[in-house]
Amino acid sequence: MSQSPRIAILGAGPAGSALAAMLARQGIQTLVYDDEKRPALLVGESLIPAIVAILQRMGIEDRVAAISQFKPGASFIHHLGTKMNFNFRSVEGRLPPYAYNVPRPGFDDVLKDYAKELGVKFVKHRAGLVAHPGGTPELELDAAALEAGGYANGAKPDLIIDCSGRSRTSAKLLGIHAATGQRRDTAHFAHFTGIEHPHEPGQIAIMYHPWGWSWRIPLPDKLSFGIVMNPKSLPEFGANGEERLDRVLATDPVLSPLTAHRERVTDVYTYTNYQLISDRAQGPGWVSAGDAFGFVDPMLSPGVFLALDSAESLSAMFAKHGEKLLDSPERLAQELGRYEQRQRAWHEAWHELIEYFYDGRIVAFYERGTQLKADHPGRFSNMMEYISNRVVALMATGAGTLSIWNRMYLKSCSKWLLKSGRAKELALP
Ligand SMILES: Cc1cc2nc3c(=O)[nH]c(=O)nc-3n(C[C@H](O)[C@H](O)[C@H](O)COP(=O)(O)OP(=O)(O)OC[C@H]3O[C@@H](n4cnc5c(N)ncnc54)[C@H](O)[C@@H]3O)c2cc1C
């Protein structure tokens, strides 16, 4: 069975399919297990420019563009009045100055079809694993998965890459603890027609409400509307997702005038407890990528980017060493350790940035900048505005999220804001 793929991937979401395609392009074949149980709607519809750069490197941007809505930027609207409009043009030169809003199942199909064209074999099977804690390997496919994948006569993959998303198959089986975020929000979302969107076409709108925040993501012919509500407010808005979405759209002072002719054209989907990052992402014979490793928070849409970036990182590891890396357990362990460090750094940087958006600092920072410009018009305030906008844009698009300089700039400029009463007023509950 020397022809059985030496790498098995669990899950054909963005992380799994992209990784399989990237490896196939290097001549490394993988076997991808997917249960094909995805719901009709999936979150992960708003992409950031750093993803476009990855799609370009994969050579499939045109395929994604064909099914998507062009996204020029993002607007953040606070219920107390402040509006922040970010346009991705400000990262021109560093990243493509735009992104896309994607119908997620369609986006996943583009990646999967591309991998299939490159010869990747997909097996419809929910792969089970067997754990040998502390062993080498620490995880193996179970007998049913081996059989479904055509592994016979004792043949087994040498590396299992867990891209099973929020199922977190490997971490759960090994009892690996996950650090959970502070928030316990509940997200409900659905697709609508008939909602007015008074923004540039494709611009996403994130709105701060007294109970949490909402998203409006324009898609071809539809609008994805979602609410992210803190647990205390849930009962006030109804007993379930349908009632809560409806209540918000009917009563919110900003949204209700835009939604008089709305029609919900899908079921309502609910997500809870999504902020968590595993304490360990790899071990002998396995590694996790995308949501299977962790997810920060949806506010700035980093999820699909982290899924594709983790795929690109693992692919780069094999591009450097070739498939023979699988024959050197020590080197493989070192490389996987480096991969984990890098992914962890990404998660920390996104987490740090998202905190500014939750605790009111970014809105207060923006308000102060606008005030400075009004009170002291001229070169200095213009320069400060330019630098601040660029730093925030670089960080929120993925171009400069990891940059120590950007992080220091934002930290030092907004240090005093945490103590300011205004940041507290603007913070999300
Ligand atoms: C409320 C909310 C809003 C979000 N909004 C955005 C957004 O706007 N933009 C953004 O970029 N991200 C967003 N995200 C995050 C984004 O959805 C995820 O980060 C992204 O889908 C992760 O991709 P993945 O490939 O790691 O996992 P997934 O997309 O979850 O794919 C995993 C796949 O594995 C399959 N699977 C699971 N177990 C097994 C098994 N044992 N065997 C075989 N197959 C298996 C599943 O069926 C699935 O197909 C949001 C998340 C939440 C919670």
Ligand as a Chemical Component Dictionary entry (heavy atoms), coordinates in Angstrom:
data_LIG
# 
_chem_comp.id                   LIG 
_chem_comp.type                 NON-POLYMER 
_chem_comp.pdbx_formal_charge   0 
_chem_comp.three_letter_code    LIG 
# 
loop_
_chem_comp_atom.comp_id 
_chem_comp_atom.atom_id 
_chem_comp_atom.alt_atom_id 
_chem_comp_atom.type_symbol 
_chem_comp_atom.charge 
_chem_comp_atom.model_Cartn_x 
_chem_comp_atom.model_Cartn_y 
_chem_comp_atom.model_Cartn_z 
_chem_comp_atom.pdbx_ordinal 
LIG C1  C1  C 0 -20.618 33.752 14.942 1  
LIG C2  C2  C 0 -19.429 33.555 14.063 2  
LIG C3  C3  C 0 -19.247 34.399 12.958 3  
LIG C4  C4  C 0 -18.128 34.234 12.122 4  
LIG N1  N1  N 0 -17.923 35.085 11.083 5  
LIG C5  C5  C 0 -16.785 35.011 10.360 6  
LIG C6  C6  C 0 -16.530 35.925 9.294  7  
LIG O1  O1  O 0 -17.341 36.793 8.968  8  
LIG N2  N2  N 0 -15.357 35.801 8.621  9  
LIG C7  C7  C 0 -14.436 34.838 8.922  10 
LIG O2  O2  O 0 -13.379 34.779 8.293  11 
LIG N3  N3  N 0 -14.680 33.938 9.893  12 
LIG C8  C8  C 0 -15.821 33.988 10.608 13 
LIG N4  N4  N 0 -16.075 33.051 11.571 14 
LIG C9  C9  C 0 -15.120 31.954 11.758 15 
LIG C10 C10 C 0 -15.143 30.933 10.615 16 
LIG O3  O3  O 0 -16.459 30.464 10.425 17 
LIG C11 C11 C 0 -14.201 29.763 10.949 18 
LIG O4  O4  O 0 -13.014 30.280 11.490 19 
LIG C12 C12 C 0 -13.858 28.925 9.714  20 
LIG O5  O5  O 0 -15.000 28.315 9.209  21 
LIG C13 C13 C 0 -12.835 27.835 10.101 22 
LIG O6  O6  O 0 -12.591 26.992 9.015  23 
LIG P1  P1  P 0 -12.062 25.496 9.285  24 
LIG O7  O7  O 0 -11.746 24.920 7.948  25 
LIG O8  O8  O 0 -11.029 25.511 10.318 26 
LIG O9  O9  O 0 -13.305 24.731 9.937  27 
LIG P2  P2  P 0 -14.782 24.443 9.410  28 
LIG O10 O10 O 0 -15.198 25.453 8.426  29 
LIG O11 O11 O 0 -15.623 24.277 10.624 30 
LIG O12 O12 O 0 -14.677 23.043 8.654  31 
LIG C14 C14 C 0 -14.532 21.841 9.347  32 
LIG C15 C15 C 0 -15.073 20.696 8.504  33 
LIG O13 O13 O 0 -14.726 19.442 9.114  34 
LIG C16 C16 C 0 -15.837 18.569 9.064  35 
LIG N5  N5  N 0 -15.612 17.569 10.150 36 
LIG C17 C17 C 0 -15.709 17.755 11.474 37 
LIG N6  N6  N 0 -15.338 16.643 12.138 38 
LIG C18 C18 C 0 -14.979 15.742 11.193 39 
LIG C19 C19 C 0 -14.487 14.402 11.253 40 
LIG N7  N7  N 0 -14.266 13.790 12.411 41 
LIG N8  N8  N 0 -14.247 13.760 10.102 42 
LIG C20 C20 C 0 -14.463 14.370 8.911  43 
LIG N9  N9  N 0 -14.905 15.641 8.792  44 
LIG C21 C21 C 0 -15.162 16.320 9.919  45 
LIG C22 C22 C 0 -17.021 19.497 9.261  46 
LIG O14 O14 O 0 -18.233 18.928 8.817  47 
LIG C23 C23 C 0 -16.585 20.684 8.382  48 
LIG O15 O15 O 0 -16.930 20.493 7.030  49 
LIG C24 C24 C 0 -17.194 33.200 12.397 50 
LIG C25 C25 C 0 -17.394 32.343 13.493 51 
LIG C26 C26 C 0 -18.489 32.522 14.322 52 
LIG C27 C27 C 0 -18.674 31.604 15.489 53 
# 
loop_
_chem_comp_bond.comp_id 
_chem_comp_bond.atom_id_1 
_chem_comp_bond.atom_id_2 
_chem_comp_bond.value_order 
_chem_comp_bond.pdbx_ordinal 
LIG C1  C2  SING 1  
LIG C2  C3  SING 2  
LIG C2  C26 DOUB 3  
LIG C3  C4  DOUB 4  
LIG C4  N1  SING 5  
LIG C4  C24 SING 6  
LIG N1  C5  DOUB 7  
LIG C5  C6  SING 8  
LIG C5  C8  SING 9  
LIG C6  O1  DOUB 10 
LIG C6  N2  SING 11 
LIG N2  C7  SING 12 
LIG C7  O2  DOUB 13 
LIG C7  N3  SING 14 
LIG N3  C8  DOUB 15 
LIG C8  N4  SING 16 
LIG N4  C9  SING 17 
LIG N4  C24 SING 18 
LIG C9  C10 SING 19 
LIG C10 O3  SING 20 
LIG C10 C11 SING 21 
LIG C11 O4  SING 22 
LIG C11 C12 SING 23 
LIG C12 O5  SING 24 
LIG C12 C13 SING 25 
LIG C13 O6  SING 26 
LIG O6  P1  SING 27 
LIG P1  O7  DOUB 28 
LIG P1  O8  SING 29 
LIG P1  O9  SING 30 
LIG O9  P2  SING 31 
LIG P2  O10 DOUB 32 
LIG P2  O11 SING 33 
LIG P2  O12 SING 34 
LIG O12 C14 SING 35 
LIG C14 C15 SING 36 
LIG C15 O13 SING 37 
LIG C15 C23 SING 38 
LIG O13 C16 SING 39 
LIG C16 N5  SING 40 
LIG C16 C22 SING 41 
LIG N5  C17 SING 42 
LIG N5  C21 SING 43 
LIG C17 N6  DOUB 44 
LIG N6  C18 SING 45 
LIG C18 C19 SING 46 
LIG C18 C21 DOUB 47 
LIG C19 N7  SING 48 
LIG C19 N8  DOUB 49 
LIG N8  C20 SING 50 
LIG C20 N9  DOUB 51 
LIG N9  C21 SING 52 
LIG C22 O14 SING 53 
LIG C22 C23 SING 54 
LIG C23 O15 SING 55 
LIG C24 C25 DOUB 56 
LIG C25 C26 SING 57 
LIG C26 C27 SING 58 
# 
